[in-house]
């Protein structure tokens, strides 16, 4: 009986590291055998003809019986059962398209473990591309953007001495790598000279062989800090590391577009190059490189490098759409940066997501829309003055994705707006504190505002004209969204909930301003104004700072019945009422003088009652100023429609008259424009004071 394994040995085997160690040792042994075989064959002058066409480091070798491989094609050779370390049954990557939701279920080591061997067939494609050799002198006019990048970042390559270039370049590089690999337990060190040779081959010949070497080195850079990885190159210089990463990111899309160009359809969508002859050979190399980018992206902290990685990886999206695993992993990585990184990185991540959504595959669009909305909802769970700008950026950019395909977006928008309605219905039925929290929270507010932005963008009057009068598929959702917003405001009506009402009103104002849909918002705003003007007890004395209605949905208890809060409510409500009355559905209506009659009557009555109270002077002054502008606007509309000869039933003539009215020309429109500029100036001063220290705010 053999000796029983020790406890430490059993633990090491159970951890899974034993298999990796064995594979690493076998790989090193194969490399040493290959180097020795090459060295001996060179000395005897009996080098096998097939060995000259093999790749360099880590490639699979043919046995000495050359007659077995004679006459075989590359695909037959790589698919042979005698090849060690093969890819499986057929060497294909169809297993990546299983649609599994867990994008990280398979380790990246299994995909990239045998990059040197799996990519060996890429070298043979260079023989087909020799007819497409490019000269450096013609690069400026053929690819000016790439040439400009070289001028800015790689002047050494443009000034590279080409005297040694030619047919012996690959042989010299092979000899250099063989010398490095002869050292038994050492990994060759990547130098700038080696990197420049690869750059030159890629630039002049669009060499796939040089690209393969570059991507193998890039994998070493991506996994250089991991102990369980067997790397082909050692990178001991930060400058070489940065140059390697930048070169791989910049040069790879150029080579792929040269050998496997993808089609851009008239609709703006793209079609993957699956029918290209070289695609089958290059597919696995591209997917491996793409996973290495995502692995490196998760470790990057430099903003500029993150932006570069996102920008360049977006150019590779057409080549990875056939792999659902890669699509989901890339989408998750981009959305994580879109929700948490700096603004420049956020924009680059959004552009990458939009590129992904431009695929012809409808299922990818569904995945993008759903994941984007859920990421937005998670990010806006809490809102403050510091996070509000980033949330606004996310809502505006996400709305652009939903407007790429209105028919597909309708399915998602309908379901999510219905979800908001269900939360509202449950809160209305239960009427408990916990039930109210399902509606009175930041996520609900931002979701309503987001769908208002989406519908406003999709159903905008200008967008309607651009589509030759064809209405958007999203237009039927305007009514349910308005009903949900109005119902949410009716759920709780007290002074503490008025900030929540203001958020709902702003969202509906944005919707009506762009879609010209009439929404009766006056009944929602007037009660707030009348409550601030009602004669009550003297306001409580307080030293509280001015209440910020943009970053709060509920007023703290200490603000109630204070003068600072009461004046803030009156100012905000009066401004929103003026915005509503100056919006296109109300202001340009031919019936504007009749629409404002009940509003003016209510305000005048409330102002008259407030005059008896000495502490309501500011609130009464705001309301009085608004009444004067509204009455002036009504007189202006009456004067303009004096020459009308058609009856109210002639809708075509009515619409023509309303289109001739410009909001900015009306007295109320001019008043609101001035108020808007004043508020914007004050907001910028407040932000400046918040970001700086010991600054003096001057008007």
C-alpha positions as CSV (number, residue, x, y, z in Angstrom):
1,X,0.0,0.0,0.0
2,X,1.3,3.5,-0.9
3,X,2.0,6.2,1.6
4,X,-1.1,8.1,2.6
5,X,-1.1,11.8,1.5
6,X,-0.5,14.4,4.2
7,X,-3.3,16.7,5.3
8,X,-1.6,19.8,3.7
9,X,-1.4,17.9,0.4
10,X,-5.1,17.0,0.5
11,X,-6.1,20.6,1.3
12,X,-3.9,21.8,-1.6
13,X,-5.6,19.4,-4.0
14,X,-9.1,20.3,-2.7
15,X,-8.5,24.0,-3.3
16,X,-8.1,23.5,-7.0
17,X,-4.6,24.8,-7.1
18,X,-3.0,21.4,-7.8
19,X,-4.5,21.2,-11.3
20,X,-3.4,24.7,-12.2
21,X,0.1,24.0,-10.9
22,X,0.3,20.8,-13.0
23,X,-0.9,22.6,-16.1
24,X,1.7,25.4,-15.6
25,X,4.5,22.9,-15.3
26,X,3.3,21.0,-18.3
27,X,3.2,24.2,-20.3
28,X,6.8,25.1,-19.3
29,X,7.9,21.6,-20.2
30,X,6.3,21.8,-23.7
31,X,8.1,25.1,-24.3
32,X,11.5,23.7,-23.3
33,X,11.0,20.7,-25.5
34,X,10.0,22.8,-28.4
35,X,13.1,25.1,-28.0
36,X,15.4,22.1,-27.7
37,X,13.8,20.5,-30.8
38,X,14.2,23.6,-32.8
39,X,17.8,24.1,-31.7
40,X,18.7,20.6,-32.6
41,X,16.9,20.7,-36.0
42,X,18.7,23.9,-36.9
43,X,22.1,22.4,-36.0
44,X,21.5,19.3,-38.2
45,X,19.9,21.3,-41.0
46,X,16.9,19.1,-41.1
47,X,14.2,21.5,-40.0
48,X,10.7,20.2,-40.9
49,X,8.9,22.4,-43.5
50,X,5.8,22.7,-41.3
51,X,7.8,24.1,-38.4
52,X,8.6,27.3,-40.3
53,X,5.0,28.2,-40.6
54,X,4.1,27.6,-37.0
55,X,3.7,30.5,-34.5
56,X,6.2,31.5,-31.9
57,X,5.9,31.1,-28.2
58,X,3.6,28.5,-26.7
59,X,2.2,27.1,-30.1
60,X,1.4,23.4,-30.7
61,X,4.1,21.4,-32.5
62,X,3.7,18.7,-35.1
63,X,5.3,15.4,-34.4
64,X,8.4,14.4,-36.3
65,X,6.3,12.3,-38.6
66,X,5.9,15.1,-41.1
67,X,3.9,12.9,-43.4
68,X,1.0,13.0,-41.0
69,X,0.6,16.7,-41.4
70,X,1.6,17.0,-45.0
71,X,-1.3,18.3,-47.2
72,X,-3.4,19.2,-44.2
73,X,-5.1,22.6,-44.0
74,X,-4.7,24.8,-40.9
75,X,-8.3,24.0,-39.7
76,X,-7.8,20.3,-40.2
77,X,-4.5,20.4,-38.4
78,X,-5.9,22.3,-35.4
79,X,-8.9,20.1,-35.3
80,X,-6.9,16.9,-35.2
81,X,-7.4,14.5,-32.3
82,X,-3.6,14.2,-31.9
83,X,-3.2,17.9,-30.9
84,X,-2.6,18.4,-27.2
85,X,-4.4,21.0,-25.2
86,X,-7.2,21.4,-27.8
87,X,-10.3,23.5,-27.4
88,X,-12.7,20.7,-26.9
89,X,-14.8,18.9,-29.4
90,X,-14.5,21.2,-32.4
91,X,-12.5,24.1,-31.1
92,X,-15.4,26.5,-31.6
93,X,-16.7,29.1,-29.1
94,X,-20.4,28.3,-29.5
95,X,-20.4,27.4,-25.8
96,X,-20.3,31.1,-25.0
97,X,-23.7,31.7,-26.5
98,X,-25.7,29.7,-24.0
99,X,-27.6,32.7,-22.7
100,X,-26.8,32.1,-19.1
101,X,-27.6,35.0,-16.9
102,X,-24.4,34.6,-14.9
103,X,-21.8,36.1,-17.1
104,X,-19.0,35.1,-14.8
105,X,-20.0,31.5,-14.3
106,X,-16.9,30.3,-16.3
107,X,-13.5,31.5,-15.3
108,X,-11.6,33.7,-17.7
109,X,-8.6,31.4,-17.1
110,X,-10.3,28.6,-19.1
111,X,-10.7,30.9,-22.0
112,X,-7.3,32.5,-22.0
113,X,-5.3,29.6,-20.6
114,X,-4.0,28.5,-24.0
115,X,-3.9,31.7,-25.9
116,X,-0.6,30.9,-27.5
117,X,-1.9,27.6,-28.8
118,X,-5.5,28.6,-29.6
119,X,-4.4,31.6,-31.7
120,X,-1.7,29.7,-33.7
121,X,-3.9,29.6,-36.8
122,X,-4.1,33.4,-36.8
123,X,-0.5,33.5,-38.1
124,X,-1.5,31.8,-41.4
125,X,-3.9,34.6,-42.2
126,X,-1.0,36.9,-42.7
127,X,-0.2,35.2,-46.0
128,X,-3.6,36.4,-47.3
129,X,-3.0,39.9,-46.2
130,X,0.4,40.6,-47.8
131,X,-1.3,42.0,-50.8
132,X,-2.7,44.8,-48.6
133,X,0.6,46.2,-47.4
134,X,0.4,49.9,-46.6
135,X,3.1,52.5,-46.8
136,X,3.7,55.0,-44.0
137,X,3.7,57.9,-46.5
138,X,0.1,57.1,-47.5
139,X,-1.2,56.7,-44.0
140,X,-2.0,60.3,-43.5
141,X,-4.6,60.5,-46.3
142,X,-6.0,57.0,-45.9
143,X,-6.4,56.9,-42.1
144,X,-5.9,60.5,-40.8
145,X,-7.3,59.8,-37.4
146,X,-5.0,56.9,-36.7
147,X,-2.0,58.9,-38.2
148,X,-2.8,61.8,-35.8
149,X,-2.8,59.4,-32.9
150,X,0.6,58.2,-33.9
151,X,2.0,61.7,-34.2
152,X,0.8,62.5,-30.7
153,X,1.7,59.3,-28.9
154,X,4.0,57.2,-31.0
155,X,6.5,59.5,-32.8
156,X,9.2,56.8,-32.2
157,X,7.2,54.4,-34.4
158,X,6.9,57.0,-37.3
159,X,10.6,57.7,-37.0
160,X,11.5,54.0,-36.7
161,X,14.5,52.9,-38.8
162,X,13.1,50.7,-41.5
163,X,16.5,49.5,-42.8
164,X,16.1,46.2,-40.9
165,X,12.5,45.7,-42.0
166,X,11.7,43.1,-44.6
167,X,11.2,39.4,-45.0
168,X,13.6,38.6,-42.1
169,X,11.6,40.5,-39.5
170,X,9.6,37.6,-38.3
171,X,12.7,35.3,-38.2
172,X,14.7,37.8,-36.1
173,X,11.8,38.1,-33.7
174,X,11.5,34.4,-33.5
175,X,15.2,34.0,-32.7
176,X,14.9,36.6,-30.0
177,X,12.0,34.9,-28.4
178,X,13.7,31.5,-28.6
179,X,16.7,32.9,-26.8
180,X,14.4,34.2,-24.0
181,X,12.5,30.9,-23.7
182,X,15.8,28.9,-23.4
183,X,16.1,30.1,-19.9
184,X,14.4,27.3,-18.0
185,X,12.3,29.0,-15.3
186,X,12.3,32.6,-16.5
187,X,9.7,34.6,-18.4
188,X,11.0,36.9,-21.1
189,X,10.9,40.7,-20.3
190,X,9.0,42.8,-22.7
191,X,11.0,45.8,-24.0
192,X,10.1,48.9,-26.0
193,X,12.1,47.6,-29.0
194,X,10.0,44.4,-29.2
195,X,6.8,46.4,-28.8
196,X,7.9,48.8,-31.6
197,X,8.5,45.8,-33.9
198,X,4.9,44.7,-33.4
199,X,3.7,48.2,-33.9
200,X,5.6,48.5,-37.1
201,X,4.3,45.2,-38.5
202,X,0.7,46.2,-37.6
203,X,1.0,49.6,-39.0
204,X,2.6,48.7,-42.3
205,X,1.1,45.3,-43.0
206,X,-1.9,45.1,-40.7
207,X,-0.2,41.9,-39.5
208,X,-2.4,39.4,-37.7
209,X,0.7,37.6,-36.4
210,X,2.0,40.7,-34.8
211,X,-1.5,41.4,-33.4
212,X,-1.5,37.9,-31.8
213,X,1.8,38.6,-30.1
214,X,0.5,42.0,-28.9
215,X,-2.7,40.5,-27.5
216,X,-0.8,37.7,-25.7
217,X,1.4,40.4,-24.1
218,X,-1.7,42.4,-23.3
219,X,-3.1,39.4,-21.4
220,X,0.1,39.3,-19.4
221,X,-0.4,43.0,-18.5
222,X,-4.0,42.4,-17.5
223,X,-3.1,39.5,-15.2
224,X,0.4,40.5,-14.1
225,X,-0.6,40.8,-10.4
226,X,-2.2,37.4,-10.1
227,X,-0.3,34.5,-8.6
228,X,-2.1,31.7,-10.2
229,X,-1.6,32.9,-13.8
230,X,1.0,31.6,-16.2
231,X,2.1,34.6,-18.2
232,X,4.1,34.7,-21.5
233,X,5.7,38.1,-20.8
234,X,7.2,39.9,-17.8
235,X,6.6,43.6,-17.7
236,X,8.9,45.4,-15.2
237,X,8.5,49.0,-16.4
238,X,5.5,51.3,-16.0
239,X,6.3,53.1,-19.2
240,X,6.3,49.8,-21.2
241,X,3.1,48.8,-19.4
242,X,1.3,52.0,-20.3
243,X,2.6,51.8,-23.9
244,X,1.5,48.2,-24.2
245,X,-2.0,48.8,-23.0
246,X,-2.4,51.9,-25.1
247,X,-1.1,50.2,-28.2
248,X,-3.3,47.2,-27.8
249,X,-6.4,49.3,-27.2
250,X,-5.7,51.6,-30.2
251,X,-4.3,49.2,-32.8
252,X,-6.6,46.2,-32.4
253,X,-9.7,47.9,-33.8
254,X,-7.7,49.1,-36.8
255,X,-6.5,45.6,-37.7
256,X,-9.9,44.0,-37.2
257,X,-11.7,46.6,-39.3
258,X,-9.1,45.9,-42.1
259,X,-9.5,42.1,-42.1
260,X,-13.1,41.7,-40.9
261,X,-15.1,44.9,-41.6
262,X,-18.7,45.0,-40.3
263,X,-21.7,46.6,-42.1
264,X,-23.5,49.7,-40.9
265,X,-27.1,49.7,-42.1
266,X,-29.0,52.8,-43.2
267,X,-31.0,52.7,-39.9
268,X,-27.7,53.3,-37.9
269,X,-27.6,49.7,-36.7
270,X,-24.6,47.4,-37.4
271,X,-24.4,43.8,-38.6
272,X,-21.7,41.6,-37.2
273,X,-19.1,40.3,-39.7
274,X,-20.0,36.6,-39.3
275,X,-19.8,35.9,-43.0
276,X,-16.2,37.1,-43.4
277,X,-13.8,34.2,-44.3
278,X,-11.4,35.1,-41.5
279,X,-14.0,35.5,-38.8
280,X,-14.0,31.9,-37.7
281,X,-10.3,31.9,-37.1
282,X,-10.2,35.3,-35.3
283,X,-13.3,34.9,-33.2
284,X,-11.8,33.2,-30.2
285,X,-8.8,35.6,-30.2
286,X,-11.2,38.6,-30.1
287,X,-13.3,37.2,-27.3
288,X,-10.2,36.4,-25.2
289,X,-8.9,39.9,-25.8
290,X,-12.3,41.4,-24.9
291,X,-12.5,39.6,-21.6
292,X,-8.9,40.8,-20.8
293,X,-10.1,44.4,-21.4
294,X,-13.0,43.9,-19.0
295,X,-10.7,42.3,-16.4
296,X,-8.3,45.2,-16.7
297,X,-11.1,47.7,-16.6
298,X,-12.2,46.5,-13.2
299,X,-8.7,47.2,-11.8
300,X,-8.1,50.6,-13.4
301,X,-8.2,53.7,-11.3
302,X,-6.8,56.2,-13.8
303,X,-9.7,58.2,-15.3
304,X,-8.0,58.8,-18.6
305,X,-7.1,55.2,-19.0
306,X,-10.7,54.1,-18.1
307,X,-12.1,56.5,-20.7
308,X,-9.6,55.2,-23.4
309,X,-10.5,51.6,-22.6
310,X,-14.2,52.2,-22.9
311,X,-13.9,54.2,-26.1
312,X,-11.7,51.7,-27.9
313,X,-13.6,48.6,-26.6
314,X,-16.8,50.1,-28.0
315,X,-15.3,49.7,-31.4
316,X,-15.0,45.9,-30.8
317,X,-18.7,45.5,-29.9
318,X,-19.7,44.3,-33.4
319,X,-17.3,41.4,-33.0
320,X,-18.6,40.1,-29.7
321,X,-22.4,40.3,-30.1
322,X,-22.5,36.6,-31.0
323,X,-21.5,35.8,-27.4
324,X,-24.3,36.5,-24.9
325,X,-21.9,35.9,-22.1
326,X,-19.5,38.6,-23.3
327,X,-22.4,41.0,-24.0
328,X,-23.8,40.7,-20.5
329,X,-20.4,41.0,-18.9
330,X,-19.5,44.1,-20.9
331,X,-22.8,45.7,-20.3
332,X,-22.5,45.2,-16.6
333,X,-19.0,46.7,-16.5
334,X,-20.1,49.7,-18.5
335,X,-23.2,50.3,-16.4
336,X,-21.2,50.1,-13.2
337,X,-18.9,52.9,-14.4
338,X,-21.9,54.8,-15.8
339,X,-23.4,54.9,-12.3
340,X,-20.3,55.7,-10.2
341,X,-17.4,57.1,-12.2
342,X,-16.3,60.6,-13.2
343,X,-18.4,62.5,-15.7
344,X,-16.0,61.9,-18.6
345,X,-15.9,58.2,-17.9
346,X,-19.7,58.1,-17.5
347,X,-20.2,59.6,-20.9
348,X,-17.7,57.1,-22.5
349,X,-19.5,54.2,-20.7
350,X,-22.9,55.5,-22.0
351,X,-21.5,55.7,-25.6
352,X,-20.3,52.1,-25.3
353,X,-23.8,51.0,-24.1
354,X,-25.4,52.9,-26.9
355,X,-23.1,51.1,-29.4
356,X,-24.2,47.8,-27.9
357,X,-27.9,48.8,-28.2
358,X,-27.3,49.6,-31.9
359,X,-26.9,45.9,-32.8
360,X,-29.4,44.4,-35.2
361,X,-30.3,41.7,-32.6
362,X,-33.5,42.8,-30.8
363,X,-32.7,40.6,-27.8
364,X,-29.6,42.7,-27.1
365,X,-31.7,45.9,-27.1
366,X,-34.0,44.3,-24.5
367,X,-31.1,43.4,-22.3
368,X,-29.6,46.9,-22.6
369,X,-32.9,48.7,-21.8
370,X,-33.8,46.5,-18.8
371,X,-30.3,46.7,-17.3
372,X,-30.0,50.4,-17.8
373,X,-33.3,51.2,-16.1
374,X,-32.5,48.9,-13.1
375,X,-29.1,50.5,-12.7
376,X,-30.7,53.9,-12.7
377,X,-33.3,52.9,-10.1
378,X,-30.6,51.5,-7.8
379,X,-28.4,54.6,-8.2
380,X,-31.2,57.1,-7.2
381,X,-32.2,55.4,-3.9
382,X,-30.8,58.4,-2.0
383,X,-30.4,61.9,-3.4
384,X,-28.4,64.9,-2.1
385,X,-27.0,68.1,-3.5
386,X,-23.9,66.2,-4.5
387,X,-25.5,63.2,-6.2
388,X,-28.4,65.0,-8.0
389,X,-26.2,66.2,-11.0
390,X,-25.0,62.7,-11.7
391,X,-28.6,61.3,-11.4
392,X,-29.8,63.9,-13.8
393,X,-27.0,63.0,-16.2
394,X,-28.0,59.3,-15.9
395,X,-31.7,60.1,-16.6
396,X,-31.0,62.2,-19.6
397,X,-28.6,59.7,-21.2
398,X,-30.8,56.7,-20.4
399,X,-33.8,58.4,-22.0
400,X,-31.7,58.6,-25.3
401,X,-31.4,54.8,-25.2
402,X,-35.2,54.4,-24.9
403,X,-35.7,56.6,-27.8
404,X,-33.6,54.5,-30.2
405,X,-36.4,52.1,-30.8
406,X,-39.8,53.3,-29.7
407,X,-41.6,50.0,-30.4
408,X,-39.1,48.0,-28.2
409,X,-39.1,50.7,-25.6
410,X,-42.9,50.6,-25.3
411,X,-42.9,47.1,-23.9
412,X,-40.5,48.1,-21.1
413,X,-42.1,51.5,-20.4
414,X,-45.6,50.0,-20.2
415,X,-44.4,47.4,-17.6
416,X,-42.5,49.9,-15.5
417,X,-45.2,52.6,-15.5
418,X,-47.7,49.9,-14.6
419,X,-45.5,48.9,-11.7
420,X,-45.6,52.5,-10.4
421,X,-49.4,52.4,-10.6
422,X,-49.5,49.2,-8.6
423,X,-47.4,50.7,-5.8
424,X,-49.8,53.7,-5.8
425,X,-52.9,51.5,-5.7
426,X,-51.5,49.5,-2.8
427,X,-50.7,52.6,-0.8
428,X,-54.2,54.0,-1.5
429,X,-55.8,50.8,-0.2
430,X,-53.7,50.1,2.9
431,X,-53.2,53.7,4.0
432,X,-50.4,53.0,6.5
433,X,-47.1,54.6,7.1
434,X,-45.2,51.8,5.5
435,X,-47.5,51.7,2.5
436,X,-47.0,55.5,2.0
437,X,-43.3,54.9,1.9
438,X,-43.7,52.8,-1.2
439,X,-44.7,56.0,-3.1
440,X,-43.1,58.8,-1.0
441,X,-39.4,58.0,-1.8
442,X,-36.7,59.2,-4.1
443,X,-36.9,56.1,-6.4
444,X,-40.5,56.8,-7.1
445,X,-39.9,60.5,-7.8
446,X,-37.0,59.8,-10.2
447,X,-38.8,57.0,-12.0
448,X,-41.8,59.3,-12.7
449,X,-39.4,62.1,-13.8
450,X,-37.4,59.6,-16.0
451,X,-40.5,58.4,-17.9
452,X,-41.6,62.0,-18.3
453,X,-38.3,62.8,-19.9
454,X,-38.5,59.7,-22.2
455,X,-42.1,60.5,-23.3
456,X,-41.2,64.2,-23.8
457,X,-38.2,63.3,-26.0
458,X,-40.1,60.7,-28.0
459,X,-43.3,62.7,-28.5
460,X,-41.8,66.1,-28.9
461,X,-43.4,68.3,-31.6
462,X,-40.1,68.9,-33.3
463,X,-39.4,65.1,-33.3
464,X,-42.9,64.5,-34.7
465,X,-42.1,66.9,-37.6
466,X,-38.8,65.0,-38.2
467,X,-40.7,61.8,-38.5
468,X,-43.0,63.3,-41.2
469,X,-46.0,63.5,-38.8
470,X,-45.8,59.8,-37.7
471,X,-46.7,59.6,-34.1
472,X,-44.5,57.7,-31.6
473,X,-45.5,54.3,-30.3
474,X,-44.9,55.7,-26.8
475,X,-47.6,58.4,-27.1
476,X,-50.4,56.3,-25.5
477,X,-48.3,56.1,-22.3
478,X,-48.7,59.9,-21.6
479,X,-52.1,59.5,-20.1
480,X,-51.3,56.7,-17.6
481,X,-48.1,58.5,-16.5
482,X,-50.1,61.7,-15.8
483,X,-52.7,59.8,-13.9
484,X,-50.1,58.1,-11.8
485,X,-48.4,61.5,-11.0
486,X,-51.7,63.2,-10.1
487,X,-52.7,60.2,-7.9
488,X,-49.4,60.3,-6.1
489,X,-49.9,64.0,-5.2
490,X,-53.4,63.3,-3.8
491,X,-52.2,60.5,-1.6
492,X,-50.9,62.8,1.2
493,X,-51.8,66.5,1.4
494,X,-50.0,68.4,4.1
495,X,-47.3,70.9,4.4
496,X,-44.6,68.3,5.0
497,X,-45.4,66.5,1.7
498,X,-45.4,69.7,-0.5
499,X,-41.8,69.2,-1.7
500,X,-42.9,65.8,-3.1
501,X,-45.7,67.6,-4.9
502,X,-43.3,70.1,-6.4
503,X,-41.2,67.2,-7.9
504,X,-44.3,65.7,-9.5
505,X,-45.4,69.0,-10.9
506,X,-42.0,69.8,-12.4
507,X,-42.0,66.4,-14.2
508,X,-45.5,67.0,-15.6
509,X,-44.5,70.5,-16.7
510,X,-41.5,69.1,-18.6
511,X,-43.9,66.6,-20.3
512,X,-46.5,69.2,-21.3
513,X,-43.9,71.7,-22.5
514,X,-42.6,69.2,-25.1
515,X,-45.7,67.2,-26.0
516,X,-48.2,70.1,-25.9
517,X,-50.5,67.8,-23.9
518,X,-52.9,69.7,-21.6
519,X,-52.7,68.6,-18.0
520,X,-54.8,70.5,-15.4
521,X,-52.1,71.4,-12.9
522,X,-53.7,74.5,-11.4
523,X,-55.8,72.5,-8.9
524,X,-52.6,71.0,-7.6
525,X,-50.7,74.3,-7.2
526,X,-53.4,76.7,-6.0
527,X,-54.0,74.8,-2.6
528,X,-50.3,75.3,-1.8
529,X,-50.4,79.0,-2.5
530,X,-53.7,79.5,-0.5
531,X,-52.3,77.6,2.4
532,X,-49.3,79.9,2.6
533,X,-51.5,83.0,2.4
534,X,-54.1,81.9,4.9
535,X,-54.4,83.9,8.1
536,X,-53.1,81.9,11.0
537,X,-51.0,82.3,14.1
538,X,-47.7,84.1,14.1
539,X,-45.0,82.0,12.5
540,X,-42.5,80.4,14.8
541,X,-39.1,82.2,15.2
542,X,-36.2,80.1,13.9
543,X,-32.7,80.5,12.6
544,X,-33.0,77.7,10.1
545,X,-31.4,78.1,6.7
546,X,-33.5,78.4,3.5
547,X,-35.2,75.1,2.6
548,X,-33.9,73.4,-0.6
549,X,-36.9,72.0,-2.5
550,X,-34.8,70.3,-5.2
551,X,-33.0,67.9,-2.8
552,X,-35.8,67.1,-0.4
553,X,-39.1,65.3,-0.8
554,X,-40.3,65.8,2.8
555,X,-39.9,68.8,5.1
556,X,-38.4,68.1,8.6
557,X,-40.6,68.7,11.5
558,X,-38.7,71.8,12.7
559,X,-39.5,73.6,9.5
560,X,-43.2,73.4,9.9
561,X,-45.0,76.7,10.7
562,X,-41.8,78.7,10.3
563,X,-41.5,81.8,8.3
564,X,-38.6,80.6,6.2
565,X,-40.5,77.5,5.1
566,X,-43.7,79.4,4.5
567,X,-42.0,82.0,2.3
568,X,-40.1,79.2,0.4
569,X,-43.4,77.4,-0.3
570,X,-45.0,80.6,-1.6
571,X,-42.1,81.4,-3.8
572,X,-41.8,77.9,-5.3
573,X,-45.5,77.5,-5.8
574,X,-45.9,80.9,-7.4
575,X,-43.1,80.2,-9.9
576,X,-44.5,76.8,-10.8
577,X,-47.9,78.3,-11.4
578,X,-46.4,80.9,-13.7
579,X,-44.5,78.1,-15.5
580,X,-47.7,76.2,-16.0
581,X,-49.7,79.2,-17.3
582,X,-46.8,80.1,-19.7
583,X,-46.5,76.6,-21.1
584,X,-47.6,76.0,-24.7
585,X,-50.8,74.1,-24.0
586,X,-52.2,77.0,-21.9
587,X,-50.5,80.2,-23.1
588,X,-50.9,79.7,-26.8
589,X,-54.5,78.5,-26.4
590,X,-57.1,80.8,-28.0
591,X,-59.1,80.4,-24.9
592,X,-56.4,81.6,-22.5
593,X,-58.4,84.6,-21.2
594,X,-61.2,82.2,-20.1
595,X,-58.8,79.5,-18.7
596,X,-57.2,82.0,-16.2
597,X,-60.5,83.4,-14.9
598,X,-61.0,81.0,-12.0
599,X,-57.3,81.1,-11.1
600,X,-57.3,84.9,-10.9
601,X,-60.4,84.9,-8.8
602,X,-59.0,82.5,-6.2
603,X,-55.7,84.3,-6.0
604,X,-57.4,87.7,-5.6
605,X,-59.6,86.5,-2.8
606,X,-56.7,84.9,-1.0
607,X,-54.6,88.1,-1.3
608,X,-57.4,90.2,0.1
609,X,-57.6,87.9,3.2
610,X,-53.8,87.9,3.7
611,X,-53.6,91.8,3.8
612,X,-54.9,91.7,7.3
613,X,-51.9,89.7,8.5
614,X,-48.7,91.7,9.0
615,X,-46.4,88.6,8.5
616,X,-47.8,87.6,5.1
617,X,-46.5,90.6,3.2
618,X,-43.9,88.7,1.1
619,X,-46.3,85.9,0.2
620,X,-49.0,88.3,-0.8
621,X,-46.6,90.4,-2.9
622,X,-45.5,87.3,-4.8
623,X,-49.1,86.3,-5.5
624,X,-50.1,89.9,-6.5
625,X,-47.2,90.2,-9.0
626,X,-48.3,86.9,-10.6
627,X,-51.9,88.0,-10.9
628,X,-50.9,91.2,-12.6
629,X,-48.9,89.4,-15.2
630,X,-51.7,86.9,-15.8
631,X,-54.2,89.6,-16.3
632,X,-51.9,91.4,-18.7
633,X,-51.4,88.2,-20.6
634,X,-55.2,87.7,-20.8
635,X,-55.6,91.2,-22.3
636,X,-52.9,90.6,-24.8
637,X,-54.6,87.4,-26.0
638,X,-58.0,89.2,-26.3
639,X,-56.4,91.9,-28.3
640,X,-54.7,89.3,-30.6
641,X,-57.9,87.4,-31.3
642,X,-60.0,90.4,-32.1
643,X,-59.6,89.9,-35.8
644,X,-60.7,86.2,-35.7
645,X,-63.5,85.5,-38.1
646,X,-63.9,81.7,-37.6
647,X,-66.0,79.9,-35.0
648,X,-64.7,77.8,-32.1
649,X,-65.8,74.6,-33.9
650,X,-63.4,75.1,-36.8
651,X,-60.5,73.3,-35.3
652,X,-58.2,73.6,-38.3
653,X,-58.4,77.4,-38.1
654,X,-58.0,77.3,-34.3
655,X,-54.8,75.2,-34.5
656,X,-53.4,77.5,-37.2
657,X,-54.0,80.6,-35.0
658,X,-52.4,78.9,-32.0
659,X,-49.3,77.9,-34.0
660,X,-48.8,81.6,-34.9
661,X,-48.5,82.5,-31.2
662,X,-45.0,82.4,-29.7
663,X,-44.7,82.0,-25.9
664,X,-41.7,84.3,-25.6
665,X,-43.8,87.1,-27.2
666,X,-46.5,87.0,-24.5
667,X,-46.2,89.2,-21.3
668,X,-46.4,86.1,-19.1
669,X,-43.7,84.3,-21.2
670,X,-41.4,87.3,-20.8
671,X,-42.0,87.4,-17.0
672,X,-41.2,83.7,-16.6
673,X,-38.1,84.0,-18.7
674,X,-36.7,86.7,-16.4
675,X,-37.7,84.6,-13.3
676,X,-36.0,81.6,-14.8
677,X,-32.7,83.5,-15.3
678,X,-32.8,84.8,-11.8
679,X,-33.3,81.4,-10.3
680,X,-30.5,79.9,-12.4
681,X,-28.1,82.6,-11.3
682,X,-28.9,82.0,-7.7
683,X,-28.5,78.3,-8.1
684,X,-25.1,78.7,-9.5
685,X,-24.1,81.0,-6.6
686,X,-25.3,78.4,-4.1
687,X,-23.3,75.6,-5.9
688,X,-20.2,77.8,-5.9
689,X,-20.6,78.4,-2.2
690,X,-21.1,74.7,-1.6
691,X,-18.0,73.6,-3.5
692,X,-15.7,76.4,-2.2
693,X,-14.7,77.6,1.2
694,X,-14.8,81.1,2.7
695,X,-16.2,82.5,-0.6
696,X,-18.2,85.7,-0.7
697,X,-21.3,85.5,-2.8
698,X,-22.0,88.7,-4.8
699,X,-25.0,89.4,-7.0
